[in-house]
């Protein structure tokens, strides 16, 4: 194994694992069954543990990425969605959209320590580069919650975690996810209901720009390896908005598959992967022009493309398509070459999961 791509397939209740064998060479190697309605990208630790939220069963599945199996389920609040792993990889944060809380999970004992109250319907989050703060999209209340993690990170005090600031995005903006750029200085926000991408200065916790984009329906943000461009998926127009991070303006829109949500960039070869959530079959016009399918990942190759220019001037991207399970909402990478593996701990967790499953029957 080397680089693998993990697609979170919400409607299938599974994670599809795709091995990357070379340029434009992708093979589905496993479909890992988890609980109902997995959401968000799988988050990995350095020792090969992967975590994904199960929104309909109030749990987080733990995956062994080397054997490609589910090994444990951790009970959290209602409607878990976003995840964040703190530096040191001892603690996991989980946003519970149905409980209006963020769970703090001890990954050593696989138990929830406490829940921190936030606003209505928290969604996805990002952790600051130093691990001192979490920024959580409060979808139902139109702001970004800033959580102070220093007491947890340095002293293991879960009870010290609290909301210390609210960065207002706007009423009915519905901030869905955000990502911190490679400098660690700015966060870019994907909003469902406004045709703009707010940019936050993390030193001052203020919105410094609102980049106008093609439509509402923003879902996720990623960055090119040089940090020159932010890439925003726009679900309603089935495009990726390319935003110059210096000029803070859109330079082009890249067509992708129907209803893109999650997005990730492979920094090694400048390739973009986005998950196409649409449950509908594209129209005949869409098929003729772009030949994109639902329930797929769109692979966008950016090598040789100048994203600062239009497609006519900067060159067209090249595409591949990977068929996955139903309703893919997110995508992530796992690189086995970077893993520090602890097989004993994962086998213990798998045994506990087996006993829990037998008891439920």
C-alpha positions in Angstrom: 0.0 0.0 0.0 0.9 3.6 -0.4 -1.4 6.5 -1.1 -5.1 5.7 -0.8 -8.2 7.8 -1.2 -11.1 7.5 1.2 -14.6 8.4 0.0 -17.3 8.9 2.7 -20.4 7.5 1.1 -23.4 8.7 3.2 -26.2 6.9 1.6 -24.4 3.6 1.4 -23.2 3.7 5.1 -19.6 2.9 4.0 -16.2 4.2 3.3 -14.9 3.4 -0.2 -11.1 2.9 -0.3 -9.4 3.6 -3.6 -5.7 2.8 -4.2 -3.8 5.2 -6.4 -1.5 3.1 -8.6 -0.2 5.9 -10.8 -1.4 8.8 -12.9 -5.0 8.2 -13.9 -4.8 4.7 -12.4 -7.3 4.1 -9.5 -8.7 0.9 -8.1 -11.4 0.4 -5.5 -9.8 -2.0 -3.0 -12.3 -2.1 -0.2 -15.8 -0.9 0.9 -15.7 -0.5 4.7 -19.2 -0.8 6.3 -19.7 1.7 9.1 -22.9 2.9 10.8 -25.7 4.9 9.2 -25.1 8.2 7.4 -21.3 8.7 7.8 -20.5 12.4 7.2 -17.3 14.4 6.7 -13.9 13.3 5.7 -12.0 10.5 7.5 -9.4 12.0 9.9 -6.2 10.0 10.4 -3.6 9.8 13.1 0.0 9.0 12.4 -0.4 5.4 13.7 -3.0 4.5 11.1 -6.2 5.2 13.0 -9.0 6.8 11.0 -12.2 8.4 12.4 -15.5 9.3 10.8 -18.8 10.6 12.1 -22.0 8.5 11.9 -24.7 11.2 11.9 -27.7 8.9 12.4 -26.3 6.7 15.1 -24.6 9.3 17.3 -21.2 7.6 17.1 -17.8 7.9 15.6 -16.3 4.9 13.8 -12.7 4.1 14.2 -11.0 2.5 11.2 -7.7 0.6 11.0 -6.4 2.0 7.8 -3.8 -0.7 7.2 -6.2 -3.6 7.4 -9.1 -1.5 6.1 -11.7 -2.5 8.7 -13.8 -0.8 11.4 -12.4 -1.6 14.8 -14.5 0.5 17.2 -17.4 2.9 17.7 -17.3 5.7 20.1 -20.6 7.1 21.4 -20.9 10.9 21.3 -23.7 13.5 21.1 -26.7 13.6 18.7 -26.0 14.1 15.0 -22.2 14.1 14.9 -20.6 15.7 11.8 -17.3 17.6 12.0 -14.1 16.2 13.5 -10.8 17.6 14.6 -7.7 15.8 16.0 -5.5 17.8 18.3 -1.7 17.9 18.1 -0.3 14.9 20.0 -3.3 12.9 18.8 -4.6 12.2 22.3 -7.9 14.1 21.8 -10.6 14.2 19.2 -13.3 17.0 18.9 -16.7 16.1 17.5 -19.4 18.7 16.5 -22.8 17.3 17.4 -25.4 19.1 15.2 -28.4 17.7 17.1 -27.1 18.4 20.6 -25.6 21.9 19.9 -22.4 20.8 21.5 -18.8 19.7 20.8 -17.7 16.4 22.3 -14.2 15.9 23.6 -13.1 12.3 23.1 -10.0 10.7 24.7 -8.6 8.5 21.9 -6.6 6.5 24.4 -9.6 5.2 26.3 -12.0 5.8 23.4 -14.5 7.6 25.6 -16.3 10.9 25.5 -15.0 13.1 28.4 -17.5 16.0 28.2 -19.6 18.1 25.8 -19.1 21.8 25.4 -22.2 23.9 24.6 -22.1 26.1 21.4 -24.8 27.6 19.2 -27.4 25.9 17.1 -26.4 23.1 14.7 -22.6 23.0 14.7 -21.1 21.5 11.5 -17.5 21.2 10.4 -14.4 22.6 12.1 -10.7 23.4 11.8 -7.9 23.3 14.4 -5.3 26.0 14.5 -1.8 25.1 13.6 -0.6 25.2 17.2 -3.6 23.3 18.4 -4.6 26.0 20.9 -8.0 26.8 19.2 -10.7 25.1 17.3 -12.9 27.0 14.9 -16.4 25.5 14.5 -19.0 26.5 11.9 -22.3 27.1 13.8 -24.5 26.5 10.8 -27.8 27.4 12.4 -26.6 30.6 14.1 -24.5 32.2 11.4 -21.1 32.4 13.2 -17.8 30.6 13.8 -17.3 29.5 17.4 -13.7 29.8 18.6 -12.9 27.3 21.3 -9.9 27.6 23.7 -8.1 24.3 23.8 -5.0 25.2 25.7 -6.0 23.6 29.0 -6.9 20.4 27.3 -3.8 20.3 25.1 -1.3 21.1 27.8 -2.9 19.7 31.0 -5.6 17.3 29.8 -8.3 19.4 31.4 -11.4 18.7 29.3 -13.5 20.9 31.5 -11.4 23.9 30.6 -12.5 23.9 27.0 -14.9 26.8 26.3 -16.2 29.2 23.6 -14.1 32.4 23.8 -15.2 34.3 20.7 -17.9 34.4 18.1 -16.9 35.5 14.6 -20.1 36.6 12.9 -20.7 35.6 9.3 -24.2 36.7 9.0 -27.8 35.8 9.6 -29.0 33.0 7.3 -25.5 32.6 5.8 -25.3 29.0 7.1 -21.5 28.5 7.4 -20.9 24.8 6.6 -17.2 24.3 6.8 -13.9 26.2 6.9 -10.3 25.5 6.3 -7.1 27.2 7.5 -4.6 28.0 4.8 -1.0 26.8 4.8 0.3 30.0 6.5 -2.0 29.3 9.5 -3.0 33.0 9.4 -6.4 32.9 7.6 -9.5 30.7 7.5 -11.7 30.5 4.4 -15.4 29.7 5.0 -17.8 27.7 2.8 -21.4 29.0 3.2 -24.5 27.3 2.0 -26.8 30.3 1.5 -24.7 33.3 0.4 -22.8 33.7 -2.9 -19.6 34.6 -1.2 -16.6 33.1 0.7 -15.8 35.0 3.9 -12.1 35.2 4.8 -11.1 35.4 8.5 -7.9 36.9 9.9 -7.1 34.5 12.7 -4.9 37.1 14.6 -7.9 39.5 15.0 -10.8 37.0 14.6 -12.4 39.3 12.1 -13.8 38.9 8.6 -11.4 40.8 6.3 -13.0 39.9 3.0 -16.1 38.4 1.4 -15.1 37.0 -1.9 -18.0 37.1 -4.4 -18.5 33.6 -6.1 -20.7 32.3 -8.8 -23.5 31.0 -6.5 -24.5 30.0 -3.0 -24.1 26.3 -2.0 -20.5 26.5 -0.8 -19.5 23.2 0.9 -15.7 22.9 1.4 -12.4 24.6 0.9 -8.9 23.3 0.0 -5.7 25.0 -1.1 -3.2 24.5 -3.9 0.3 23.3 -2.7 1.8 26.8 -3.0 -1.2 28.4 -1.1 -1.7 30.8 -4.1 -5.3 29.6 -4.6 -8.2 28.5 -2.5 -10.6 26.0 -4.1 -14.3 26.3 -3.0 -16.8 23.6 -4.0 -20.1 25.1 -5.1 -22.8 22.4 -4.9 -25.6 24.3 -6.8 -23.5 25.0 -9.9 -21.3 21.8 -9.9 -18.1 23.8 -10.0 -15.0 24.7 -8.1 -14.4 28.4 -7.6 -10.7 29.2 -7.9 -9.8 32.2 -5.6 -6.5 34.1 -5.7 -5.5 34.3 -2.0 -3.5 37.5 -2.6 -6.1 39.4 -4.6 -9.1 37.6 -2.9 -11.0 37.3 -6.1 -12.2 34.5 -8.3 -10.0 33.8 -11.3 -12.0 30.9 -12.9 -14.6 28.3 -12.2 -13.8 24.6 -12.9 -16.7 22.3 -13.8 -16.8 19.0 -11.9 -19.3 16.3 -11.1 -22.9 16.9 -9.9 -23.3 18.6 -6.5 -19.6 18.6 -5.3 -19.0 18.7 -1.5 -15.8 17.5 0.0 -12.5 18.4 -1.6 -8.8 17.5 -1.0 -5.6 18.3 -2.9 -2.7 15.9 -3.3 0.3 18.2 -2.8 2.6 15.6 -4.4 1.2 15.9 -7.9 -1.1 18.9 -7.8 -4.2 16.8 -8.2 -7.6 17.7 -6.8 -10.3 15.2 -5.7 -13.9 16.2 -5.0 -16.9 14.1 -3.9 -20.1 14.5 -5.9 -23.0 14.1 -3.6 -25.8 14.3 -6.1 -28.4 11.6 -6.0 -29.7 12.6 -9.4 -28.6 11.5 -12.9 -27.1 14.5 -14.8 -29.1 15.9 -17.7 -28.2 14.9 -21.2 -26.6 18.3 -21.8 -24.3 17.9 -18.8 -23.4 14.4 -20.0 -22.5 15.6 -23.5 -20.5 18.6 -22.3 -18.6 17.1 -19.3 -19.6 13.4 -19.0 -19.8 13.5 -15.2 -21.7 10.9 -13.2 -23.4 11.0 -9.8 -22.0 8.9 -6.9 -18.4 9.6 -8.0 -15.2 11.4 -7.3 -14.0 13.9 -9.9 -10.2 14.0 -10.3 -8.9 17.3 -11.6 -5.3 17.5 -12.8 -3.8 21.0 -12.4 -0.3 20.3 -13.7 0.5 22.8 -16.5 -2.5 24.9 -15.8 -2.3 28.6 -14.9 -5.2 29.1 -12.5 -4.7 32.8 -12.5 -6.1 32.9 -16.0 -9.4 31.8 -17.6 -9.6 28.4 -19.2 -9.1 30.0 -22.7 -5.9 31.7 -21.6 -4.5 29.5 -18.8 -5.2 26.1 -20.3 -7.9 23.4 -19.6 -7.6 20.9 -16.8 -7.7 17.2 -17.4 -10.1 14.9 -15.6 -10.6 11.4 -14.3 -13.6 9.9 -12.6 -13.9 7.3 -9.9 -17.2 5.5 -9.2 -17.9 5.1 -5.5 -20.8 4.3 -3.2 -24.1 6.3 -3.0 -24.1 9.9 -1.8 -20.3 10.6 -1.4 -20.0 13.7 0.7 -16.3 13.9 1.6 -12.9 12.7 0.6 -9.5 12.3 2.3 -6.0 10.8 1.9 -4.1 8.1 3.7 -0.4 7.4 3.1 0.7 4.1 4.7 4.4 5.0 4.1 4.0 7.7 6.9 2.4 5.4 9.5 3.7 4.5 13.0 1.6 1.4 13.5 0.3 -0.1 16.8 -1.4 -3.4 15.8 -2.0 -4.5 19.4 -4.2 -1.5 20.3 -6.3 -1.8 17.1 -6.8 -5.6 17.7 -8.0 -4.9 21.2 -10.5 -2.3 19.8 -11.7 -4.7 17.1 -12.4 -7.4 19.7 -14.4 -4.9 21.8 -16.4 -3.9 18.7 -17.1 -7.6 18.0 -18.4 -8.1 21.6 -20.6 -5.0 21.3 -22.1 -6.2 18.0 -22.9 -9.7 19.5 -24.6 -8.1 22.5 -26.7 -5.9 20.3 -28.0 -9.0 18.4 
